[in-house]
Amino acid sequence: MILAGDIGGTKTTLALLSKDEQGLVALQQEQTFSSIEFPEFDELLDKFLPADVKVDSACFGVAGPVIGQRCEPTNLPWQLDAETLKKTLRTDRVRLLNDLEAMALGMLCLDPKDWVELNPNAKLQAGNMAVIAAGTGLGEAILYWDGARHHPIATEGGHCDFAAQTVQQDQLSNFLRKKYNGHVSFERLVSGMGFGNIYDFLAENRFAPPCPAVPDCSPSVYGCDRNAIISRLGINGEDPLCTETIRIFVELYGAEAGNLALKSFATGGVFIGGGIGPKIRSALESGKFIEAFKAKGRFSGFLDTVSVKLSLNPRTPLMGAISYFG
């Protein structure tokens, strides 16, 4: 049996699969849990796994840095250790991957129906690929091309410095420096929290009157998903402040995707993952995203033909974990 998992701060999805003599994989069971309901990962495993199951291999994508096959998920009190899991699962074939590393592998498994091409000038080319995913945070990964196959490389690139490119972005950066004690990363803008940060900046600068439908609460308040409300109103054009928030968000998302493409020399293309992309698909397809992606001065020509695909499949990280051991 193959055990695979997508472990996040909000939810964890586990899957158990069988593999026949011809190598065909069949899903036996899959379940999604609220991560915070379990003090330890082992308790979640016990609830999911049948008592008599024999696990041959296990791979987990985890939302946090994996160092020496150990990981403390960024937003969970768990401690995951591959050596400990080998004993628990009674198999030597256990691997922990950063969640974006797993997502990158999953991107290689997608069918054409699972993605949308955002660059009208895209040309199919071999080479490195890049993966960027805005969700709760901003994840980034690289798929290194060795001439025969791709190898995933985890990064923490979403925490790199935000670099303003317009007067408005200069003002936005100054606004957030005060809020975050001097350092502003791209994750503060291109992630769920980014909607609230951009909206508050625009409101303070009186771009338009505050929207009565947007509550004045933090994302930590139960039942108050302020960022989702801003995103929904903006994508539907229901409020000027929220609409401008979406425009800036897309502009910055495209700019950072272009940065990652240059840093990884992603001639093979860029994949857009994460939960936010499909929800703002119309804005990403409007042309503003790809315009910001290509706006790199002397390297605009290089990026002009790089493929940029939006993934529509939410199971991509799980698919990567499933595929890890072949």
C-alpha positions as CSV (number, residue, x, y, z in Angstrom):
1,M,0.0,0.0,0.0
2,I,1.1,3.6,-0.7
3,L,0.4,6.2,1.9
4,A,0.5,9.9,0.8
5,G,-0.4,13.1,2.6
6,D,-0.8,16.8,2.0
7,I,-0.2,18.4,5.5
8,G,-1.2,22.0,6.0
9,G,-1.8,24.3,8.9
10,T,-5.6,24.4,8.2
11,K,-6.3,20.9,6.8
12,T,-4.5,17.6,6.2
13,T,-5.5,15.2,3.4
14,L,-4.3,11.6,3.5
15,A,-4.7,8.9,0.8
16,L,-4.1,5.2,0.8
17,L,-3.6,3.5,-2.5
18,S,-2.9,0.0,-3.8
19,K,-0.5,-0.9,-6.7
20,D,-0.9,-4.0,-8.8
21,E,1.7,-6.1,-10.6
22,Q,1.4,-3.9,-13.7
23,G,2.2,-0.8,-11.7
24,L,-1.4,0.6,-11.9
25,V,-2.4,2.6,-8.8
26,A,-5.9,2.6,-7.4
27,L,-7.2,4.8,-4.6
28,Q,-8.5,2.8,-1.7
29,Q,-9.5,5.7,0.7
30,E,-8.9,9.4,1.0
31,Q,-9.9,11.7,3.8
32,T,-9.5,15.4,4.8
33,F,-9.1,16.4,8.5
34,S,-9.0,19.7,10.3
35,S,-5.3,19.8,11.3
36,I,-5.8,21.8,14.5
37,E,-8.1,19.1,16.0
38,F,-5.1,16.8,16.5
39,P,-2.4,17.5,19.0
40,E,0.0,15.2,17.2
41,F,0.3,13.8,13.7
42,D,0.3,10.3,15.0
43,E,-3.2,10.7,16.3
44,L,-4.4,11.7,12.9
45,L,-2.6,8.7,11.3
46,D,-4.2,6.3,13.8
47,K,-7.7,7.6,12.9
48,F,-7.1,7.3,9.2
49,L,-5.2,4.0,8.8
50,P,-7.0,0.7,9.0
51,A,-5.6,-1.5,11.8
52,D,-4.4,-4.3,9.6
53,V,-2.9,-2.3,6.7
54,K,0.6,-2.9,5.6
55,V,2.2,0.4,4.3
56,D,5.0,-0.2,1.7
57,S,5.9,3.5,1.2
58,A,4.8,6.8,2.5
59,C,5.4,10.4,1.3
60,F,4.1,13.6,2.9
61,G,4.1,17.1,1.6
62,V,4.4,19.4,4.7
63,A,3.7,23.2,4.9
64,G,7.1,24.1,6.5
65,P,10.8,23.8,5.9
66,V,12.1,20.2,5.9
67,I,15.6,19.9,7.2
68,G,17.4,16.6,7.7
69,Q,14.0,14.8,7.1
70,R,12.5,16.6,10.1
71,C,9.8,19.3,9.9
72,E,7.8,21.4,12.3
73,P,4.9,22.7,10.2
74,T,4.8,26.5,10.2
75,N,1.3,26.8,11.7
76,L,1.0,23.6,13.7
77,P,2.5,22.3,17.0
78,W,3.5,19.0,15.3
79,Q,6.9,17.5,14.9
80,L,7.4,15.2,12.0
81,D,10.5,13.0,11.8
82,A,11.0,10.5,8.9
83,E,13.0,8.1,11.1
84,T,10.2,8.0,13.7
85,L,7.6,7.5,11.0
86,K,9.5,4.6,9.5
87,K,9.2,2.8,12.9
88,T,5.5,3.8,13.2
89,L,4.6,2.6,9.7
90,R,7.1,-0.3,9.7
91,T,8.7,0.6,6.3
92,D,12.0,2.1,5.3
93,R,10.4,4.0,2.4
94,V,9.3,7.3,4.1
95,R,9.9,10.7,2.7
96,L,9.0,14.2,3.9
97,L,8.8,16.9,1.3
98,N,8.1,20.6,1.6
99,D,4.5,21.2,0.4
100,L,5.7,23.2,-2.6
101,E,8.2,20.5,-3.5
102,A,5.3,18.0,-3.5
103,M,3.2,20.5,-5.5
104,A,6.0,20.8,-8.0
105,L,6.0,17.0,-8.5
106,G,2.3,17.1,-8.8
107,M,2.4,19.7,-11.6
108,L,4.2,17.1,-13.7
109,C,1.2,14.8,-13.3
110,L,-1.4,17.2,-14.6
111,D,-3.5,16.6,-17.7
112,P,-4.1,19.6,-20.1
113,K,-7.7,19.8,-18.7
114,D,-6.2,20.6,-15.3
115,W,-4.5,23.9,-16.3
116,V,-5.1,27.2,-18.2
117,E,-2.4,28.8,-20.2
118,L,-2.0,32.5,-19.3
119,N,0.6,33.6,-21.8
120,P,-0.8,33.9,-25.4
121,N,2.8,33.9,-26.8
122,A,3.9,30.7,-24.9
123,K,6.2,28.3,-26.8
124,L,6.9,24.7,-25.7
125,Q,10.5,24.5,-24.5
126,A,12.6,22.2,-22.5
127,G,14.4,23.3,-19.3
128,N,13.8,24.3,-15.7
129,M,10.3,25.0,-14.5
130,A,9.1,27.1,-11.6
131,V,6.1,26.8,-9.3
132,I,4.5,29.7,-7.3
133,A,1.5,29.3,-5.2
134,A,-0.5,31.9,-3.3
135,G,-2.7,30.6,-0.5
136,T,-2.5,31.0,3.2
137,G,1.1,32.0,2.5
138,L,3.3,32.3,-0.6
139,G,5.1,29.1,-1.7
140,E,7.8,28.9,-4.4
141,A,9.7,25.9,-5.8
142,I,11.9,25.0,-8.7
143,L,11.9,21.9,-11.0
144,Y,15.5,21.5,-12.1
145,W,15.9,19.9,-15.6
146,D,18.9,17.6,-15.9
147,G,18.3,16.9,-19.6
148,A,16.2,13.8,-19.0
149,R,13.9,14.5,-16.0
150,H,12.9,17.2,-13.6
151,H,14.0,17.3,-9.9
152,P,12.0,19.4,-7.3
153,I,13.9,21.9,-5.2
154,A,12.2,23.5,-2.2
155,T,12.7,27.2,-1.5
156,E,11.4,29.8,1.0
157,G,11.4,32.4,-1.7
158,G,8.0,33.8,-0.7
159,H,9.8,35.5,2.3
160,C,12.2,37.5,0.1
161,D,12.0,41.3,0.1
162,F,9.2,43.0,-1.7
163,A,10.5,45.4,-4.3
164,A,8.2,48.3,-5.4
165,Q,8.1,49.2,-9.1
166,T,5.6,52.1,-9.2
167,V,4.9,55.2,-7.1
168,Q,1.8,53.5,-5.7
169,Q,3.8,50.4,-4.8
170,D,6.4,52.7,-3.1
171,Q,3.6,54.0,-0.9
172,L,2.3,50.5,-0.3
173,S,5.7,49.4,0.8
174,N,6.1,52.3,3.2
175,F,2.6,51.6,4.7
176,L,3.6,47.9,5.4
177,R,7.0,48.7,6.7
178,K,5.3,50.5,9.6
179,K,3.0,47.5,10.1
180,Y,5.7,44.8,10.0
181,N,8.5,46.6,11.8
182,G,10.6,47.4,8.8
183,H,10.6,44.2,6.7
184,V,8.1,43.6,3.9
185,S,8.2,40.2,2.1
186,F,6.2,39.3,-1.0
187,E,4.1,36.9,1.2
188,R,2.7,40.0,3.0
189,L,1.1,41.0,-0.3
190,V,0.7,37.9,-2.5
191,S,-1.2,35.5,-0.2
192,G,-4.5,35.5,1.7
193,M,-3.3,38.3,4.0
194,G,-2.3,40.3,1.0
195,F,-6.0,41.2,0.2
196,G,-6.5,42.8,3.6
197,N,-3.1,44.6,3.6
198,I,-3.7,46.1,0.2
199,Y,-7.3,47.0,1.0
200,D,-6.2,48.8,4.3
201,F,-3.5,50.7,2.4
202,L,-6.0,51.9,-0.2
203,A,-8.5,52.9,2.5
204,E,-6.0,54.8,4.5
205,N,-4.9,56.7,1.4
206,R,-8.6,57.4,0.5
207,F,-8.6,55.7,-2.9
208,A,-12.3,55.2,-2.3
209,P,-14.7,55.0,0.7
210,P,-14.4,51.8,2.8
211,C,-16.8,49.1,1.8
212,P,-19.6,48.5,4.3
213,A,-19.6,44.8,3.5
214,V,-16.0,44.4,4.6
215,P,-15.8,43.7,8.3
216,D,-13.2,45.3,10.6
217,C,-11.8,42.1,12.0
218,S,-8.6,39.9,11.8
219,P,-8.4,36.6,10.0
220,S,-8.0,34.9,13.3
221,V,-11.5,35.8,14.4
222,Y,-13.7,32.7,14.0
223,G,-16.2,33.0,11.2
224,C,-14.7,36.2,9.9
225,D,-12.8,35.6,6.6
226,R,-12.2,39.3,5.8
227,N,-9.7,38.5,3.0
228,A,-12.1,36.2,1.2
229,I,-14.8,38.9,1.3
230,I,-12.5,41.5,-0.2
231,S,-11.4,39.0,-2.9
232,R,-15.0,38.1,-3.8
233,L,-16.2,41.7,-4.0
234,G,-13.2,42.7,-6.0
235,I,-13.3,39.9,-8.5
236,N,-17.0,40.7,-9.1
237,G,-16.4,44.4,-9.4
238,E,-18.9,45.1,-6.6
239,D,-16.8,47.7,-4.8
240,P,-14.2,50.2,-6.1
241,L,-11.8,49.6,-3.1
242,C,-12.0,45.8,-3.4
243,T,-11.7,46.0,-7.2
244,E,-8.5,48.0,-7.0
245,T,-7.2,45.6,-4.4
246,I,-7.6,42.7,-6.9
247,R,-5.8,44.7,-9.6
248,I,-2.8,45.4,-7.4
249,F,-2.8,41.8,-6.1
250,V,-2.7,40.4,-9.6
251,E,0.0,43.0,-10.7
252,L,2.2,41.9,-7.8
253,Y,1.5,38.2,-8.3
254,G,2.6,38.5,-11.9
255,A,5.7,40.5,-11.0
256,E,6.9,37.9,-8.5
257,A,6.1,35.0,-10.8
258,G,8.4,36.8,-13.3
259,N,11.1,37.2,-10.7
260,L,11.0,33.5,-9.9
261,A,11.1,32.6,-13.6
262,L,14.3,34.7,-14.0
263,K,16.0,33.3,-10.8
264,S,15.3,29.7,-11.9
265,F,15.8,30.3,-15.6
266,A,12.5,28.6,-16.2
267,T,12.5,28.1,-19.9
268,G,10.3,25.1,-19.3
269,G,7.5,27.3,-17.9
270,V,5.9,28.5,-14.7
271,F,3.1,26.8,-12.9
272,I,0.6,28.8,-10.7
273,G,-0.7,26.7,-7.9
274,G,-2.4,27.4,-4.5
275,G,-6.0,28.0,-3.6
276,I,-6.3,31.6,-4.6
277,G,-5.5,31.3,-8.3
278,P,-8.7,29.5,-9.4
279,K,-10.8,31.8,-7.3
280,I,-9.5,34.9,-9.2
281,R,-9.0,33.2,-12.5
282,S,-10.8,35.9,-14.5
283,A,-8.4,38.5,-13.1
284,L,-5.4,36.4,-13.9
285,E,-6.7,35.9,-17.5
286,S,-7.3,39.6,-18.0
287,G,-3.8,40.3,-19.2
288,K,-2.6,42.3,-16.2
289,F,-0.9,39.3,-14.7
290,I,1.1,38.4,-17.8
291,E,1.9,42.1,-18.4
292,A,3.5,42.4,-15.0
293,F,5.2,39.0,-15.5
294,K,7.0,40.2,-18.6
295,A,7.9,43.7,-17.3
296,K,11.5,42.9,-16.7
297,G,13.4,45.5,-18.8
298,R,16.1,43.9,-20.8
299,F,14.7,40.4,-20.1
300,S,11.2,41.1,-21.2
301,G,11.9,39.4,-24.5
302,F,13.1,36.3,-22.7
303,L,9.9,36.0,-20.7
304,D,7.7,36.8,-23.7
305,T,7.5,33.1,-24.8
306,V,7.7,31.4,-21.3
307,S,4.6,29.3,-20.7
308,V,2.6,30.3,-17.6
309,K,0.0,27.8,-16.6
310,L,-2.7,28.2,-13.9
311,S,-3.4,24.9,-12.1
312,L,-7.1,24.2,-11.5
313,N,-6.5,20.9,-9.6
314,P,-6.6,21.3,-5.8
315,R,-5.1,17.8,-5.4
316,T,-1.8,18.7,-7.0
317,P,0.4,18.5,-3.8
318,L,-1.2,15.1,-3.0
319,M,-0.6,13.9,-6.5
320,G,3.1,14.8,-6.1
321,A,3.4,12.9,-2.8
322,I,1.7,9.9,-4.4
323,S,4.1,9.9,-7.3
324,Y,7.3,10.3,-5.3
325,F,8.3,6.7,-5.1
326,G,7.2,6.0,-8.6
